[in-house]
Structures are given as C-alpha cells and as structure tokens.
Amino acid sequence: MSEAHEPAQNAPAPRKRRIWPWVVLGAALVALAAAAVTAVRYVGDVVEEIKPDSAAAPIEEEYKTPPEYAGDVVNVLVCGVDYSEDREYQDGDGLTDLILYVQFDVKNHTISMFQIPRNTFVGGYKLKMENGDVYRSSNANINSIMRRNAITDADGNEVGNVNALVAVIYNMYKLPVDYYVTLDMDALVAMVDHMGGVDVYVPFDIEYKGSRLEAGTHTLLGEQAEFFVRNRHGAGYEQADIARLNMQRYFYQGLFAKLRSLTVRDIVKLMPVVAWYVKTDMDLGTILQLAVEALQVDASAFMMCQSPVYMDCTNYGINEANPVGYSIVVAARQENADLLNQYFRRYTGEVPADEMNLPDYTRGGAVPTDANVQWMGELDAQAGNVPEPGSQGEAAASPAA
C-alpha cells in the first residue's frame, strides 16, 4: 500500500467537521476492549479509560429486547453528534448526523447494521408515541430528536436525550434498543491519525472543490478520511446522502481490517482518544462481551443495509398545504418492513408494514432507493482485487467545503 499525499496546496482551508460514520468509533471501542482482555498488564488502564457515561439514563425497558432473548441478541444504537458551531445551535447537543442500528446476534455469530438517513421524515414537529409520550422535532427530521428534547444531566448541563431518539426509532421501525453509544465528531480524524492511517479502497475518482482522491487503494490519514466519508458531491453522488452512506462502507471495511492488525500496545495507545469522544450506557462487562463477539464474526456473516427511502422530498409535509420546508426523505413503509423482517427480527417475529408508524408517502409513481444489502466479505474481496495504488496514480485530498 502507498500512503496518500498531504492535502494539495490549493485545497480549501479546513472547516468545522460535520458528518461522520460514527459506527467506526463504536467498532473501535469494542475492539479496544477485546484486545485488552488478552493482556492482563493493561487491564487497569483499559478499565480506567472506558468508564460508562456517568450521566447516562438507561434505556426504558419497554424499548429493549424482550427478556426471554437476553444474551442471545444485543441491539445497540450508535449516534454521531455534530457540534459544529456554524449551525447556530440554541440549546442542548448538536444534530444527530449519523444514526446506525447495530444488532449483535450472539447466539448465531452474526452482526447486522441498519443505516437510517439523517434527514428521514418523522411525520411532523410533534410526535406522539403509542404509549402516549410526546416528543418534538425542530425540522421534522430524525436528526433533531435528541437535541430538541434535551435533558439536564447530573452536572446541570443540557445534553441530548437519547431515550427520545430510541422511542421514536422504536415507534417508527419497531426495533428494540438495549444500549446506546454516542460519539463526538472530532474523534475520527484523531483516531485515524493515531493509527497511522487506514487502507481504504476508493471505487472511483472523487473530486470536489480542489479535493481529490483517485480510484484505487490508498492509506488515508485523518483529514483525507474526512473528505472520503463526508463528500456527497460530484460524479457518482447523484443520490447525495444515500451515496455517501454507501461510500462510507468502504471505510468501515478498511477500519475493521486495520483494527484486527493492531497490537495490544497499539490499541491501548488509542484508548484515551476513543474515551474522550465516546459516551455509552454499557458497563465494562457488556463492552467486553460485544468486543469478543465482534472480533469472532466472520466477514461473510457481517451485513450492512440501509432504510429504503423516497428521495427528492423537499417541502414534503404532513399534507401538501402544510409543507415542512426542509430537505427530507420519506421511509418506504413496505420495503422497510420486508428488509427488517428478513434480517433483524429472528427473535421478535415479523412486524407487518401497517404496524410500523412510518409517515405515508402520498406522491404516486416514485420508486424508493434500494436497501443495498452488502456483506463485509464482499467488500473485503473488492478491496483485495484492485491494482496496487502506485499503478493508479497518487491520492491527494483535503476536507471538503
């Protein structure tokens, strides 16, 4: 592998980072814990660094996996929170710009990941759950639920309300959540740089406003990885955010390969970086359990998919006379039901489409996006069957504007 060059001199100046594949850091968290188990001399350091979030409110029992399946399957909600100052936040945490549902099927040794687009329409500004609880949205998108329903922690600080997001996801998709992981946006650059870069397969040339990555496999450093996972412009990105979700999977593949190659000493050095940006309601025992499970799952049993949605829904609303006024996508009811029933309901049983509280799409003739079901083994094979990067030119990238 060859390393990517430093950012080009004519590249735009770095800006506040925004959108991230936050599952990357969740994977890092469990991988770090698992490696620590094998090295007794480092256990003290590990326990000190990955303390659970002291202010974390536990997920409400009604939204968790039924107790009869406890231990067989664990469902974790991974959220990436954008604290960028240029969005002029008023109160509480920033917007939840990545929402990833991760199911660890411990009994069958599989992992399934469900990507929910950040601008998924939740049905309006005031949302009533089946149990009578009411939550609010600032923009009718799912990414504002945590911030709009902010709570005060034990230290008197306003923080995002994870339970509100869990309730909305359960209400819409009927997916139980046992634990959560929230991640600050700055972690990816710091973590990738501490690892000395990540080898990532770039399926086609990517270029936007002076930033460029050429097709091939390249060792991306932090800011180069930032460009790769943030970009949603140019050729190949006709579906914008949906295309970006698909592209991020190549980074996941490279990161998991990198984590498996690190020594215990390397992993312990990463601990302070990860611990600084990660919050979770999982205790150490649960983290270790999921770490062991994640590292034992074969790539052929690691599945990734995304919520099928209707695109181009700007100004779509509760009704045509009352548009939302924001760019949104609308989850396709039947397609989501079919996808989740096939891959995520082994234990809880199928849920009919009419029992999922997804907003109705009233515009006829549109076709939703594909769920794009992929297995990590497919991405491994694709990344391994490309020419050496030296034969494809050099990579240069900087943060996108």
Secondary structure, DSSP 8 states (H G I E B T S, - for coil): --B-B---TTS----------THHHHHHHHHHHHHHHT-GGGHHHHHHHT---TT-----GGGS--GGGTTTEEEEEEEEEE--GGG---SSS-EEEEEEEEEEETTTTEEEEEEE-TTBB-SSSEEE-TTS-EEE-SSSBGGGHHHHT-EE-TTS-EE--HHHHHHHHHHHH-----EEEEEETTHHHHHHHHTT-EEEEE-S-EEETTEEE-SEEEEE-HHHHHHHHH---STT-TTTHHHHHHHHHHHHHHHHHHHHH--HHHHHHHHHHHHHHEEES--HHHHHHHHHHHHHS-GGGEEEEE--EE---TT-EEETTEE--S--BEE-HHHHHHHHHHHT-TTT----GGGS-------TT--------EEHHHHHHHHHTS--GGGS---B-----
